[in-house]
Amino acid sequence: MNRIAPIAAVLLVGAALVYGTAPGSAAERAVLTPAAAVTEPVVGHRETAVFAGGCFWGVEGVFSHVKGVISATSGYAGGAASTANYEIVSGGTTGHAESVRIVFDPAQVNYADLLRIYFSVVADPTQVNRQGPNTGTQYRTALFPTSTGQQRVAQAYIAQLTAARTFARPIATRIETGKAFYPAEEHHQDFMARNPAYPYIVVNDRPKVEALRRLFPARWKG
């Protein structure tokens, strides 16, 4: 879906700037999920994780404000290298999901911490093949573990949230293993930081960042 904001979204920009959120926004849907019962042991000071949670602009924007995150790169995961291109992925037939690769220091923020942030403020895990105004398999919520340890923690956390009935509807987030990550085109990188007043960002993504700061103050970095 082309993310040039529709007229209705543009009209919401003023309200979003005044109140810090928009009707039906991610900030209003944010749910502080419980800490994970299963975690990984800390080994070293650098680990990689890949998350898909709708438009990669917002996913990257949130994680870039988390203490311990070294870098966040927008891209594609789930499909082949030959189709890892925005125009092709946008057709929804490649198997790719817009994704973000996070490089982080597990001594400061571990994978279970990132999962908690993901399920709390990054994405609505109950939506199937969509997030906010964007629809299609390329906007599905998915976790792409980069190790068996991450896969174990992700499976345990989804089971924990399901057992606790944290969400009113079933969790649709998929765990997809053995899938490569491909960086997106340069103009998609750091899009939120470079375009803070872009209407789509103001309405759909800035509230997620504000929710991160509100719900996880100890994890926040400016």
C-alpha positions as YAML, in Angstrom:
chain: A
units: angstrom
residues:
- id: 1
  name: MET
  ca: [0.00, 0.00, 0.00]
- id: 2
  name: ASN
  ca: [1.28, 3.44, -0.86]
- id: 3
  name: ARG
  ca: [1.84, 5.32, 2.39]
- id: 4
  name: ILE
  ca: [1.12, 8.77, 0.98]
- id: 5
  name: ALA
  ca: [-1.36, 9.92, 3.61]
- id: 6
  name: PRO
  ca: [-5.03, 10.09, 2.63]
- id: 7
  name: ILE
  ca: [-6.93, 13.34, 3.21]
- id: 8
  name: ALA
  ca: [-8.49, 11.98, 6.40]
- id: 9
  name: ALA
  ca: [-5.07, 11.30, 7.86]
- id: 10
  name: VAL
  ca: [-3.86, 14.76, 6.97]
- id: 11
  name: LEU
  ca: [-6.82, 16.27, 8.83]
- id: 12
  name: LEU
  ca: [-5.78, 14.33, 11.92]
- id: 13
  name: VAL
  ca: [-2.29, 15.78, 11.93]
- id: 14
  name: GLY
  ca: [-3.28, 18.94, 13.80]
- id: 15
  name: ALA
  ca: [-4.97, 16.96, 16.54]
- id: 16
  name: ALA
  ca: [-2.04, 14.60, 16.79]
- id: 17
  name: LEU
  ca: [0.38, 17.47, 17.22]
- id: 18
  name: VAL
  ca: [-1.74, 19.05, 19.96]
- id: 19
  name: TYR
  ca: [-2.64, 15.95, 21.98]
- id: 20
  name: GLY
  ca: [0.34, 13.74, 21.20]
- id: 21
  name: THR
  ca: [-1.83, 10.99, 19.75]
- id: 22
  name: ALA
  ca: [-4.61, 10.35, 17.25]
- id: 23
  name: PRO
  ca: [-8.00, 8.65, 17.61]
- id: 24
  name: GLY
  ca: [-7.60, 4.87, 17.50]
- id: 25
  name: SER
  ca: [-3.84, 5.23, 17.50]
- id: 26
  name: ALA
  ca: [-1.19, 2.78, 18.65]
- id: 27
  name: ALA
  ca: [-0.81, 4.84, 21.83]
- id: 28
  name: GLU
  ca: [-4.43, 4.15, 22.77]
- id: 29
  name: ARG
  ca: [-4.08, 0.44, 21.93]
- id: 30
  name: ALA
  ca: [-0.80, 0.05, 23.84]
- id: 31
  name: VAL
  ca: [-0.91, -2.75, 26.41]
- id: 32
  name: LEU
  ca: [1.87, -3.15, 28.97]
- id: 33
  name: THR
  ca: [2.51, -6.86, 28.69]
- id: 34
  name: PRO
  ca: [4.15, -8.78, 31.55]
- id: 35
  name: ALA
  ca: [7.86, -9.48, 31.68]
- id: 36
  name: ALA
  ca: [8.84, -12.73, 30.01]
- id: 37
  name: ALA
  ca: [9.08, -15.76, 32.26]
- id: 38
  name: VAL
  ca: [11.64, -17.38, 29.94]
- id: 39
  name: THR
  ca: [14.79, -15.50, 28.93]
- id: 40
  name: GLU
  ca: [18.12, -16.22, 27.29]
- id: 41
  name: PRO
  ca: [21.43, -16.21, 29.17]
- id: 42
  name: VAL
  ca: [23.56, -13.20, 28.30]
- id: 43
  name: VAL
  ca: [26.46, -14.15, 26.05]
- id: 44
  name: GLY
  ca: [28.64, -11.39, 24.62]
- id: 45
  name: HIS
  ca: [27.69, -7.82, 23.88]
- id: 46
  name: ARG
  ca: [26.11, -8.04, 20.45]
- id: 47
  name: GLU
  ca: [23.10, -9.96, 19.19]
- id: 48
  name: THR
  ca: [20.75, -9.62, 16.22]
- id: 49
  name: ALA
  ca: [16.96, -9.94, 16.09]
- id: 50
  name: VAL
  ca: [14.43, -9.38, 13.30]
- id: 51
  name: PHE
  ca: [10.86, -8.15, 13.86]
- id: 52
  name: ALA
  ca: [7.98, -7.53, 11.44]
- id: 53
  name: GLY
  ca: [5.19, -5.32, 12.72]
- id: 54
  name: GLY
  ca: [3.57, -3.50, 9.83]
- id: 55
  name: CYS
  ca: [5.24, -0.50, 8.21]
- id: 56
  name: PHE
  ca: [8.95, -0.69, 8.95]
- id: 57
  name: TRP
  ca: [9.21, 3.07, 9.49]
- id: 58
  name: GLY
  ca: [7.47, 2.86, 12.84]
- id: 59
  name: VAL
  ca: [9.08, -0.42, 13.96]
- id: 60
  name: GLU
  ca: [12.51, 1.06, 13.31]
- id: 61
  name: GLY
  ca: [11.48, 4.34, 14.92]
- id: 62
  name: VAL
  ca: [10.45, 2.68, 18.19]
- id: 63
  name: PHE
  ca: [13.42, 0.34, 18.56]
- id: 64
  name: SER
  ca: [15.91, 3.09, 17.76]
- id: 65
  name: HIS
  ca: [14.81, 4.73, 21.05]
- id: 66
  name: VAL
  ca: [15.49, 1.65, 23.21]
- id: 67
  name: LYS
  ca: [18.57, 1.66, 25.43]
- id: 68
  name: GLY
  ca: [20.94, -1.09, 24.40]
- id: 69
  name: VAL
  ca: [19.88, -1.07, 20.75]
- id: 70
  name: ILE
  ca: [22.98, -0.43, 18.67]
- id: 71
  name: SER
  ca: [21.31, -0.17, 15.26]
- id: 72
  name: ALA
  ca: [17.92, -0.64, 13.59]
- id: 73
  name: THR
  ca: [17.71, -1.34, 9.86]
- id: 74
  name: SER
  ca: [14.53, -1.46, 7.77]
- id: 75
  name: GLY
  ca: [14.21, -4.26, 5.26]
- id: 76
  name: TYR
  ca: [12.42, -7.40, 4.14]
- id: 77
  name: ALA
  ca: [12.26, -10.96, 5.49]
- id: 78
  name: GLY
  ca: [10.33, -14.06, 4.55]
- id: 79
  name: GLY
  ca: [10.94, -14.15, 0.79]
- id: 80
  name: ALA
  ca: [13.71, -14.49, -1.75]
- id: 81
  name: ALA
  ca: [16.61, -12.12, -2.41]
- id: 82
  name: SER
  ca: [15.36, -11.52, -5.95]
- id: 83
  name: THR
  ca: [12.10, -9.99, -4.70]
- id: 84
  name: ALA
  ca: [13.48, -7.93, -1.81]
- id: 85
  name: ASN
  ca: [12.46, -4.67, -3.44]
- id: 86
  name: TYR
  ca: [9.84, -2.23, -2.13]
- id: 87
  name: GLU
  ca: [7.83, -2.01, -5.34]
- id: 88
  name: ILE
  ca: [7.66, -5.79, -5.66]
- id: 89
  name: VAL
  ca: [7.06, -6.47, -1.95]
- id: 90
  name: SER
  ca: [4.20, -3.96, -2.00]
- id: 91
  name: GLY
  ca: [2.27, -6.34, -4.26]
- id: 92
  name: GLY
  ca: [1.88, -8.75, -1.35]
- id: 93
  name: THR
  ca: [2.86, -11.88, -3.28]
- id: 94
  name: THR
  ca: [6.56, -12.27, -2.43]
- id: 95
  name: GLY
  ca: [6.32, -13.85, 1.02]
- id: 96
  name: HIS
  ca: [8.27, -10.93, 2.42]
- id: 97
  name: ALA
  ca: [7.15, -8.87, 5.38]
- id: 98
  name: GLU
  ca: [8.42, -5.36, 5.98]
- id: 99
  name: SER
  ca: [10.85, -6.02, 8.80]
- id: 100
  name: VAL
  ca: [13.50, -4.42, 10.96]
- id: 101
  name: ARG
  ca: [16.84, -5.94, 11.95]
- id: 102
  name: ILE
  ca: [17.89, -4.94, 15.46]
- id: 103
  name: VAL
  ca: [21.48, -5.19, 16.64]
- id: 104
  name: PHE
  ca: [21.54, -4.93, 20.41]
- id: 105
  name: ASP
  ca: [23.67, -5.40, 23.52]
- id: 106
  name: PRO
  ca: [22.00, -8.21, 25.53]
- id: 107
  name: ALA
  ca: [23.78, -7.02, 28.65]
- id: 108
  name: GLN
  ca: [21.63, -3.87, 28.47]
- id: 109
  name: VAL
  ca: [18.44, -5.15, 26.84]
- id: 110
  name: ASN
  ca: [17.88, -8.82, 26.12]
- id: 111
  name: TYR
  ca: [15.71, -10.49, 23.49]
- id: 112
  name: ALA
  ca: [12.89, -11.08, 25.97]
- id: 113
  name: ASP
  ca: [12.88, -7.34, 26.78]
- id: 114
  name: LEU
  ca: [12.62, -6.52, 23.07]
- id: 115
  name: LEU
  ca: [9.72, -8.96, 22.72]
- id: 116
  name: ARG
  ca: [7.91, -7.24, 25.57]
- id: 117
  name: ILE
  ca: [8.34, -3.85, 23.89]
- id: 118
  name: TYR
  ca: [7.25, -5.31, 20.55]
- id: 119
  name: PHE
  ca: [4.01, -6.78, 21.92]
- id: 120
  name: SER
  ca: [3.30, -3.74, 24.12]
- id: 121
  name: VAL
  ca: [3.77, -0.80, 21.76]
- id: 122
  name: VAL
  ca: [5.21, -1.75, 18.36]
- id: 123
  name: ALA
  ca: [2.43, -3.87, 16.90]
- id: 124
  name: ASP
  ca: [-1.09, -5.13, 17.47]
- id: 125
  name: PRO
  ca: [-0.40, -8.88, 17.46]
- id: 126
  name: THR
  ca: [-4.08, -9.79, 17.02]
- id: 127
  name: GLN
  ca: [-4.44, -8.33, 13.52]
- id: 128
  name: VAL
  ca: [-4.03, -10.73, 10.59]
- id: 129
  name: ASN
  ca: [-2.06, -9.50, 7.58]
- id: 130
  name: ARG
  ca: [-2.47, -5.86, 8.47]
- id: 131
  name: GLN
  ca: [-1.37, -3.10, 10.84]
- id: 132
  name: GLY
  ca: [-3.26, 0.16, 11.07]
- id: 133
  name: PRO
  ca: [-4.11, 1.48, 7.60]
- id: 134
  name: ASN
  ca: [-1.83, -1.01, 5.81]
- id: 135
  name: THR
  ca: [-3.14, -4.36, 4.60]
- id: 136
  name: GLY
  ca: [-1.54, -7.39, 2.99]
- id: 137
  name: THR
  ca: [0.80, -10.22, 3.96]
- id: 138
  name: GLN
  ca: [3.72, -7.80, 3.72]
- id: 139
  name: TYR
  ca: [2.33, -6.04, 6.81]
- id: 140
  name: ARG
  ca: [1.86, -9.16, 8.94]
- id: 141
  name: THR
  ca: [3.31, -9.40, 12.42]
- id: 142
  name: ALA
  ca: [6.11, -11.95, 12.56]
- id: 143
  name: LEU
  ca: [9.23, -12.84, 14.50]
- id: 144
  name: PHE
  ca: [12.28, -14.10, 12.65]
- id: 145
  name: PRO
  ca: [14.52, -15.73, 15.29]
- id: 146
  name: THR
  ca: [18.24, -15.70, 14.52]
- id: 147
  name: SER
  ca: [19.01, -18.53, 16.96]
- id: 148
  name: THR
  ca: [17.35, -21.52, 18.60]
- id: 149
  name: GLY
  ca: [17.50, -19.58, 21.87]
- id: 150
  name: GLN
  ca: [15.47, -16.73, 20.42]
- id: 151
  name: GLN
  ca: [12.97, -19.18, 18.96]
- id: 152
  name: ARG
  ca: [12.51, -20.83, 22.35]
- id: 153
  name: VAL
  ca: [12.02, -17.48, 24.13]
- id: 154
  name: ALA
  ca: [9.56, -16.25, 21.46]
- id: 155
  name: GLN
  ca: [7.47, -19.43, 21.61]
- id: 156
  name: ALA
  ca: [7.40, -19.32, 25.41]
- id: 157
  name: TYR
  ca: [6.41, -15.64, 25.50]
- id: 158
  name: ILE
  ca: [3.53, -16.04, 23.05]
- id: 159
  name: ALA
  ca: [2.33, -19.02, 25.10]
- id: 160
  name: GLN
  ca: [2.63, -16.93, 28.28]
- id: 161
  name: LEU
  ca: [0.61, -14.05, 26.83]
- id: 162
  name: THR
  ca: [-2.00, -16.45, 25.48]
- id: 163
  name: ALA
  ca: [-2.39, -18.24, 28.81]
- id: 164
  name: ALA
  ca: [-2.72, -14.89, 30.62]
- id: 165
  name: ARG
  ca: [-5.36, -13.68, 28.12]
- id: 166
  name: THR
  ca: [-3.34, -10.48, 27.73]
- id: 167
  name: PHE
  ca: [-5.19, -9.63, 24.53]
- id: 168
  name: ALA
  ca: [-8.91, -9.86, 23.86]
- id: 169
  name: ARG
  ca: [-8.32, -11.73, 20.61]
- id: 170
  name: PRO
  ca: [-5.92, -14.55, 19.67]
- id: 171
  name: ILE
  ca: [-2.31, -13.65, 18.92]
- id: 172
  name: ALA
  ca: [-1.72, -13.93, 15.17]
- id: 173
  name: THR
  ca: [2.02, -13.16, 15.23]
- id: 174
  name: ARG
  ca: [3.96, -15.85, 13.41]
- id: 175
  name: ILE
  ca: [7.37, -17.26, 14.27]
- id: 176
  name: GLU
  ca: [9.20, -17.83, 11.00]
- id: 177
  name: THR
  ca: [12.55, -19.60, 11.11]
- id: 178
  name: GLY
  ca: [15.36, -19.90, 8.60]
- id: 179
  name: LYS
  ca: [14.45, -16.69, 6.75]
- id: 180
  name: ALA
  ca: [17.09, -14.23, 5.57]
- id: 181
  name: PHE
  ca: [16.88, -10.47, 6.07]
- id: 182
  name: TYR
  ca: [17.50, -8.02, 3.22]
- id: 183
  name: PRO
  ca: [18.03, -4.29, 3.89]
- id: 184
  name: ALA
  ca: [15.53, -1.94, 2.26]
- id: 185
  name: GLU
  ca: [16.35, 0.93, -0.06]
- id: 186
  name: GLU
  ca: [18.34, 3.80, 1.43]
- id: 187
  name: HIS
  ca: [15.45, 6.28, 1.39]
- id: 188
  name: HIS
  ca: [13.52, 4.03, 3.81]
- id: 189
  name: GLN
  ca: [16.31, 4.02, 6.39]
- id: 190
  name: ASP
  ca: [15.83, 6.34, 9.41]
- id: 191
  name: PHE
  ca: [12.67, 7.60, 7.71]
- id: 192
  name: MET
  ca: [10.94, 8.60, 10.92]
- id: 193
  name: ALA
  ca: [13.97, 10.46, 12.28]
- id: 194
  name: ARG
  ca: [14.45, 12.30, 8.99]
- id: 195
  name: ASN
  ca: [10.74, 13.05, 8.43]
- id: 196
  name: PRO
  ca: [9.18, 13.66, 11.87]
- id: 197
  name: ALA
  ca: [6.39, 15.86, 10.45]
- id: 198
  name: TYR
  ca: [5.40, 13.48, 7.65]
- id: 199
  name: PRO
  ca: [1.62, 12.94, 8.06]
- id: 200
  name: TYR
  ca: [1.78, 9.14, 8.10]
- id: 201
  name: ILE
  ca: [4.48, 9.27, 10.78]
- id: 202
  name: VAL
  ca: [2.58, 11.78, 12.93]
- id: 203
  name: VAL
  ca: [-0.65, 9.81, 12.88]
- id: 204
  name: ASN
  ca: [0.57, 6.21, 12.96]
- id: 205
  name: ASP
  ca: [4.10, 6.04, 14.32]
- id: 206
  name: ARG
  ca: [4.84, 8.93, 16.65]
- id: 207
  name: PRO
  ca: [2.21, 7.65, 19.15]
- id: 208
  name: LYS
  ca: [4.11, 4.36, 19.36]
- id: 209
  name: VAL
  ca: [7.30, 6.17, 20.32]
- id: 210
  name: GLU
  ca: [5.40, 8.18, 22.92]
- id: 211
  name: ALA
  ca: [3.92, 4.95, 24.29]
- id: 212
  name: LEU
  ca: [7.44, 3.51, 24.60]
- id: 213
  name: ARG
  ca: [8.57, 6.52, 26.61]
- id: 214
  name: ARG
  ca: [5.46, 6.37, 28.83]
- id: 215
  name: LEU
  ca: [5.36, 2.61, 29.47]
- id: 216
  name: PHE
  ca: [9.10, 1.88, 29.52]
- id: 217
  name: PRO
  ca: [10.81, 4.98, 30.94]
- id: 218
  name: ALA
  ca: [13.82, 2.96, 32.14]
- id: 219
  name: ARG
  ca: [14.33, 1.63, 28.60]
- id: 220
  name: TRP
  ca: [14.02, 5.02, 26.87]
- id: 221
  name: LYS
  ca: [16.84, 6.79, 25.13]
- id: 222
  name: GLY
  ca: [16.33, 10.10, 23.38]
...
